[in-house]
Structures are given as C-alpha cells and as structure tokens.
Amino acid sequence: MPRPIQATIHPDALRANLERMRRAAPDAKVWAIVKANAYGHGIERVYEGLRGADGFALLDLAEAERVRALGWRGPILLLEGAFEARDLELCSRLNLWHAVHCEEQIDWLAAHKTHQPHRVFLKLNSGMNRLGFTPAAFRTAWVRLDALPQVDEISLMTHFSDSDAARGVAHQMRVFAEATKDLPGERTLSNSAAVLRHAQDANVRADWVRPGIAVYGSAPDFPEHAAAHWQLQPTMTLSSKLIGVQQLQAGDTVGYGSTFTADAPLRIGVVACGYADGYPRHCSTGTPILVEGVKTRLVGRVSMDMLTVDLAPVPNARIGSEVTLWGNGPKGTVQPIDEVARAGGTVAYELMCALAARVPVLVA
C-alpha cells in the first residue's frame, strides 16, 4: 500500500470562506487570490470553490494561463504587474489587468504596440515600503499613464502593512486619500485582515477587496483571533496514520538529538509525516496534533519522514490510527493550522505553500 499520508482540499470550505469575505464587505467586488499555486492548494483544485469570485489575482503569467485554460473569462489581475516589456504581449492576448508600480513599467507600456488598451492598477506606496510610487511621484505617474493610448482605464491600489495589528490602517488611509484626491478610477486596498477588521468603513473596503489567507481558512490576526472567531473553515487537511508504537520508561529519550526525555512511563506513536512532507522541522515538543480526533502533542524532533506523538490522551490508539496534522479531523474535530504554524515559529501561509510534491492530494 502507499505511504499513509494525504492532503485533502475542501472546495466547500473555500466557497464558504469566500462568502464570509463578501459578508464583511457587502458592496465590494472580491478578488480570489491564487498566487503561489493557490497558496499551495493547486489552482485547478480550488477553481470550483472560488469561481464565485469577481476576479482572480495572482503573480505569475503561467498561472494566469492556467486560470484562463480552466474557462475563466472574467478579470485576472497581475498583482506585481509585468516583469519585462514582452510580458505585455501576453497581457494583451489573455486580457490581463496588471499593476503598475514603477517608472519602468510605464516606459514598457509606452513602447508597447497593442490593438486593445490595457486596464492598469496604479500602486501607491502608502507606507508598506515594498512596491509602489511614493506619494510625491504618484500623480505624475497617473498623468503619464492617462496620456498613453495603450492604457484604457486606471484603477488605484495600495497595500496595508498593519491591518492585523493595533496600528491599523488609518495612517495609510490618510496617505492614500491625499495622494488620490479627485482622481477617477476604482480602488482596491484591503487584504484579509483589513476586510475582517476594518471594512465597516466604506473607504477601506473601496471597490474591490483582496482577501488572501482568510479565504484559505487561516485567521489573518492569529493569535489575537482564531479562525473560528471569524467563522473561517479549514480548506486543507494534512492527515496520516500511526505506523509504530513504542513504550518508554522514565529517562528514555526520543529522536535525533534526544530533545525529549520521558519523566515517567509513556506510550508514544510514530506518524508517517516529516519535514520532507512539508511539516515544519522547527515544531518541537508540545505542538498540538490530533490522534483519532483527540488533541495530544508532538514529542521530540521532527525528522525527514516521521514524527512522534504522546499517546497518553489516546490509550486505545494503535498502528493504523488516524492522525490529523492540521485541518479537519474525525467526528467534527479540527486542528487549526495556525496553531501548528505558531509552534513552528511561522505562519499558515508557509505551511500551505510548503506542502511537498510527494504528498498525494485529494479534492473532497
């Protein structure tokens, strides 16, 4: 039989989470963000769950081709725009909307020969200090774009740096409002945290919202709020089984580096999952895990193909018992991916995107 590890994608949960974003921003259109191969879920696997969105947003031209190949005829937005001048040819052929965040991209548009003018999203650096025109340069960039016959419509966008934290969005909203005052065009500002925490303000939700991680069932402001607080459902489950059981005595150690020492007799289980499957090696003793739907803890160091769990809370566990690394467990139980990510010193984005190619994937 094949090795007993599997990832399961839940389209119904994707659909429900997308609807949750609509309820949070009821008069805004919603982008479904499918960058990084739909956050590791697979674009083709999530398409049915997300096709109720108003548009798809991503980074890679090859991913845009995949979305079009699935039959999508609506808007597709390249969040980082063109990477070189010849990318604009594919933008024209696939009818892609694209961000403009630097002078070079305007230069490429000015030299581009096209029969169909482009829809562009002019990006303001309102304080994130990654991509975008500074407030001082923003209007000049808008004037340049507006003068180009290659440009049909100019929308306006920015990205929030602290929408998941106490600082919030007010400081960037002030910058955006001043830089875009009296300029026409649709606006898009809000990521997942802004949609859930700040979109009661019509100016924040604007015309389009761009929820990412929340659509995939992770709380954007964890640990302040858990996914369940926002009524978000897990969209990816990573599950396996026990392939071994050991009985430890007081003083026995577990795994490489002997990082765990039993202080009393303890029964442990060996799980067919390791860092080569995408489970974080940095997760240490105490990381939550479900065995037969019962919450227990990882013990010792995660190795390439295996990890070990404390079976004290699950005395009837045996070889073949079901293990939920994250996501939906048996009988309605859930192991939130955010808890696992936090134990590994990272975020749910990384766990989803790091799912290894060797892990079989099922669409539920």
C-alpha positions in Angstrom: 0.0 0.0 0.0 1.2 3.6 -0.4 2.6 5.5 2.5 -0.4 6.6 4.6 -0.1 10.4 4.3 -2.6 12.6 2.4 -3.6 16.2 1.9 -7.3 16.9 1.3 -8.6 20.1 -0.3 -12.1 21.2 0.7 -13.8 23.3 -2.1 -17.0 23.8 0.0 -14.8 25.5 2.7 -13.3 27.7 0.1 -16.7 28.7 -1.1 -17.9 29.4 2.4 -14.8 31.5 3.3 -15.2 33.5 0.1 -18.9 34.2 1.0 -17.7 35.2 4.5 -15.5 37.9 2.9 -18.5 39.1 0.9 -20.5 39.5 4.1 -17.7 41.5 5.6 -17.5 43.8 2.5 -21.1 43.6 1.1 -20.9 46.2 -1.6 -17.4 45.5 -2.8 -16.2 43.1 -5.5 -13.9 40.3 -4.4 -10.7 39.1 -5.8 -9.8 35.4 -5.3 -6.1 35.4 -4.7 -4.5 32.3 -6.2 -0.8 33.3 -6.2 1.8 30.7 -5.2 -0.4 28.0 -6.9 -3.4 29.0 -4.8 -1.3 29.1 -1.5 -0.1 25.5 -2.2 -3.6 24.1 -2.7 -3.4 23.9 -6.5 -5.2 26.3 -8.8 -7.0 23.6 -10.6 -8.2 22.1 -7.3 -9.5 25.4 -5.9 -11.2 26.7 -9.0 -14.6 25.3 -8.4 -14.6 26.6 -4.9 -13.5 30.1 -5.9 -15.2 30.6 -9.3 -17.9 32.7 -7.5 -15.4 35.5 -7.1 -15.5 38.6 -9.2 -11.9 38.1 -10.4 -8.7 36.1 -9.8 -5.5 37.8 -8.7 -2.0 36.3 -8.9 1.6 37.0 -9.8 2.7 34.6 -12.5 1.8 34.7 -16.2 1.9 30.9 -16.4 -0.7 30.8 -13.5 -2.8 33.3 -15.4 -2.7 31.0 -18.4 -3.9 28.1 -16.2 -6.8 30.2 -14.9 -7.9 31.1 -18.5 -7.5 27.4 -19.5 -10.0 26.5 -16.8 -12.6 28.6 -18.7 -12.4 31.8 -16.7 -13.4 34.8 -18.8 -13.6 37.4 -16.1 -10.9 39.7 -14.7 -7.4 38.4 -13.9 -5.1 40.8 -12.1 -1.3 40.5 -12.1 -0.5 41.9 -8.6 3.1 42.8 -9.4 2.5 43.7 -13.0 4.8 43.0 -15.9 8.4 41.9 -15.1 9.7 42.8 -18.6 8.4 44.6 -21.7 7.5 41.4 -23.6 5.1 40.3 -20.8 2.7 42.9 -22.1 2.1 40.8 -25.2 0.7 38.0 -23.1 -1.3 40.6 -21.1 -2.9 41.7 -24.3 -3.5 38.1 -25.6 -5.0 36.9 -22.3 -6.7 40.2 -21.5 -5.0 40.6 -18.1 -5.2 43.6 -15.9 -1.9 44.5 -14.3 -0.4 46.6 -11.6 2.0 49.4 -12.4 4.3 50.2 -9.5 7.4 51.8 -11.2 8.5 54.1 -14.0 10.0 51.2 -16.0 6.5 49.6 -16.3 5.2 52.8 -17.7 8.0 53.0 -20.2 7.2 49.5 -21.4 3.6 50.4 -21.9 4.6 53.5 -23.8 6.6 51.4 -26.2 4.1 48.5 -26.5 2.1 48.0 -29.6 -1.4 46.8 -28.9 -4.8 46.9 -30.5 -6.6 46.6 -27.2 -5.8 49.2 -24.5 -4.8 47.9 -21.0 -6.6 48.1 -17.7 -3.9 49.0 -15.2 -3.8 49.3 -11.4 -1.5 52.2 -10.3 0.0 51.3 -7.0 0.8 53.8 -4.2 3.4 53.1 -1.6 1.4 54.4 1.3 3.8 53.1 4.0 4.5 49.4 3.3 7.7 50.4 1.5 7.8 47.5 -0.9 6.3 48.2 -4.3 4.6 51.4 -5.4 5.1 55.0 -6.3 5.8 57.4 -3.4 3.0 59.9 -2.7 5.1 62.7 -4.2 5.5 60.7 -7.5 2.0 59.2 -7.7 0.2 61.9 -9.6 3.0 62.3 -12.2 2.8 58.6 -12.8 -1.0 58.8 -13.2 -0.7 61.7 -15.7 1.8 59.7 -17.7 -0.4 56.7 -17.9 -3.5 58.7 -18.7 -1.8 60.2 -21.7 -0.9 56.8 -23.2 -3.2 55.4 -25.9 -2.1 51.9 -24.7 -3.9 52.5 -21.4 -7.7 52.3 -21.2 -8.6 52.6 -17.6 -6.5 53.4 -14.5 -7.5 51.9 -11.1 -5.8 52.8 -7.9 -4.4 50.4 -5.3 -2.2 50.2 -2.2 -1.4 47.5 0.4 -1.7 47.7 4.2 1.2 46.8 6.5 -0.6 46.7 9.9 -4.2 45.8 9.3 -3.8 42.8 11.5 -2.4 44.7 14.5 -3.0 47.6 16.8 -1.6 50.3 14.5 -4.4 49.5 12.0 -4.9 51.3 8.6 -5.7 54.9 9.5 -2.2 56.2 8.8 -2.1 54.6 5.4 -5.6 55.7 4.6 -4.7 59.3 5.2 -1.8 59.0 2.7 -3.9 57.2 0.1 -6.8 59.7 0.4 -4.4 62.7 -0.1 -2.5 61.1 -3.0 -5.6 60.0 -4.9 -7.8 63.0 -4.1 -10.1 63.8 -7.1 -8.5 61.1 -9.3 -11.1 58.8 -11.1 -11.0 55.1 -11.1 -11.9 52.1 -9.0 -9.9 51.5 -5.8 -8.6 48.3 -4.1 -6.9 48.4 -0.7 -8.0 45.7 1.7 -6.2 42.4 2.4 -7.7 39.7 4.6 -7.2 41.4 7.9 -8.5 44.7 6.6 -11.6 43.1 5.3 -12.4 41.4 8.6 -11.3 44.1 11.0 -11.8 47.4 9.2 -14.1 47.0 6.2 -17.1 48.5 8.0 -15.5 51.7 6.7 -16.6 52.1 3.1 -13.4 53.9 2.2 -11.4 50.9 3.4 -13.3 48.3 1.6 -13.5 50.5 -1.5 -14.5 48.9 -4.9 -12.5 45.7 -4.7 -11.2 43.7 -1.7 -8.2 41.3 -1.9 -8.6 38.7 0.8 -5.9 36.0 0.7 -5.2 33.8 3.7 -8.6 34.1 5.1 -10.2 32.5 2.1 -7.9 29.5 2.8 -9.2 29.2 6.4 -6.4 30.9 8.4 -7.0 33.8 10.8 -5.0 36.8 9.5 -4.7 38.2 13.0 -3.9 35.0 14.9 -3.3 34.6 17.8 -5.5 37.6 18.8 -8.3 35.8 17.0 -8.6 32.2 15.9 -10.1 31.2 12.5 -13.3 30.0 14.3 -13.8 33.6 15.7 -14.1 34.8 12.1 -16.2 31.8 11.0 -13.5 30.5 8.7 -13.3 26.9 7.7 -10.1 24.8 7.1 -9.5 24.4 3.3 -6.6 22.0 3.6 -6.2 18.9 5.8 -2.9 17.1 6.2 -3.5 13.6 7.7 -1.6 10.4 8.2 -1.6 7.3 10.4 0.4 5.8 13.2 3.0 3.3 11.7 4.6 2.4 15.0 4.1 2.4 18.8 6.8 2.5 21.5 6.7 2.2 25.3 9.1 4.5 27.0 10.4 4.2 30.6 11.4 7.2 32.7 14.7 8.6 31.4 14.2 7.3 27.8 14.7 9.8 25.0 13.1 10.2 21.6 14.5 11.0 18.2 17.5 12.9 16.9 19.3 14.9 19.5 17.4 13.3 22.3 15.4 16.6 22.7 12.7 14.9 24.7 13.2 12.8 27.8 10.3 10.9 29.4 9.9 11.7 33.1 7.6 8.7 33.6 6.5 5.7 31.6 5.0 6.9 28.4 3.5 5.4 25.3 4.3 7.2 22.1 3.2 6.8 18.5 5.2 7.1 15.3 3.5 9.1 12.5 4.3 8.8 8.8 4.9 12.6 8.3 8.1 14.6 8.4 9.7 17.8 7.1 10.1 16.2 3.6 6.3 16.3 3.5 6.2 19.9 4.4 5.7 19.6 8.2 7.9 22.2 9.9 11.1 20.8 11.4 11.1 23.7 13.9 7.9 22.3 15.6 9.0 21.0 18.9 7.6 19.1 21.8 4.2 20.4 22.7 3.0 21.2 19.1 -0.7 20.2 19.0 -1.8 17.2 16.9 -4.9 15.0 16.8 -4.9 11.3 17.1 -8.3 9.7 16.4 -9.7 13.2 16.9 -8.2 13.6 20.4 -5.8 16.5 21.0 -2.3 15.5 22.1 1.2 16.7 21.5 4.2 16.1 19.4 7.3 14.9 21.3 10.9 15.1 20.2 12.3 16.4 17.0 10.6 16.1 13.6 12.7 14.0 11.2 12.6 13.8 7.4 9.9 11.1 7.2 8.5 10.7 10.7 7.4 12.4 13.9 6.4 11.1 17.3 3.3 11.8 19.4 2.3 11.4 23.0 -0.4 8.7 23.2 -1.3 9.2 26.9 -4.5 11.0 26.0 -5.4 8.3 23.5 -4.9 5.0 25.3 -6.6 2.9 22.6 -4.5 4.3 19.7 -2.7 1.6 17.7 -0.9 1.2 14.4 -3.3 2.5 11.7 -4.9 5.1 14.0 -5.8 8.3 12.2 -3.6 11.4 12.8 -4.5 14.9 11.8 -1.5 17.2 11.4 -3.8 20.2 10.6 -7.3 20.7 9.3 -10.4 18.6 9.7 -10.2 15.5 12.0 -12.7 12.8 12.6 -16.1 13.4 14.1 -16.1 17.2 13.5 -12.8 17.8 15.2 -10.4 20.4 13.9 -6.6 21.0 14.4 -6.2 24.7 13.4 -3.3 25.2 11.0 -2.5 28.5 12.8 -1.6 26.7 16.0 0.8 24.4 14.2 2.4 27.3 12.4 2.8 29.3 15.6 4.5 26.3 17.2 6.9 26.2 14.3 7.7 29.9 14.5 6.0 30.7 11.2 2.6 31.4 9.6 -0.1 29.3 8.0 0.9 30.7 4.6 4.2 28.9 4.7 2.8 25.6 5.8 0.2 25.6 3.0 2.8 26.6 0.4 5.4 24.1 1.6 3.2 21.0 1.1 5.6 18.6 -0.6 5.1 17.2 -4.1 5.4 13.7 -2.7 2.2 14.1 -0.6 -0.9 12.7 -2.5 -3.7 15.3 -2.7 -7.4 14.5 -2.8 -10.2 17.0 -3.5 -13.1 16.3 -1.2 
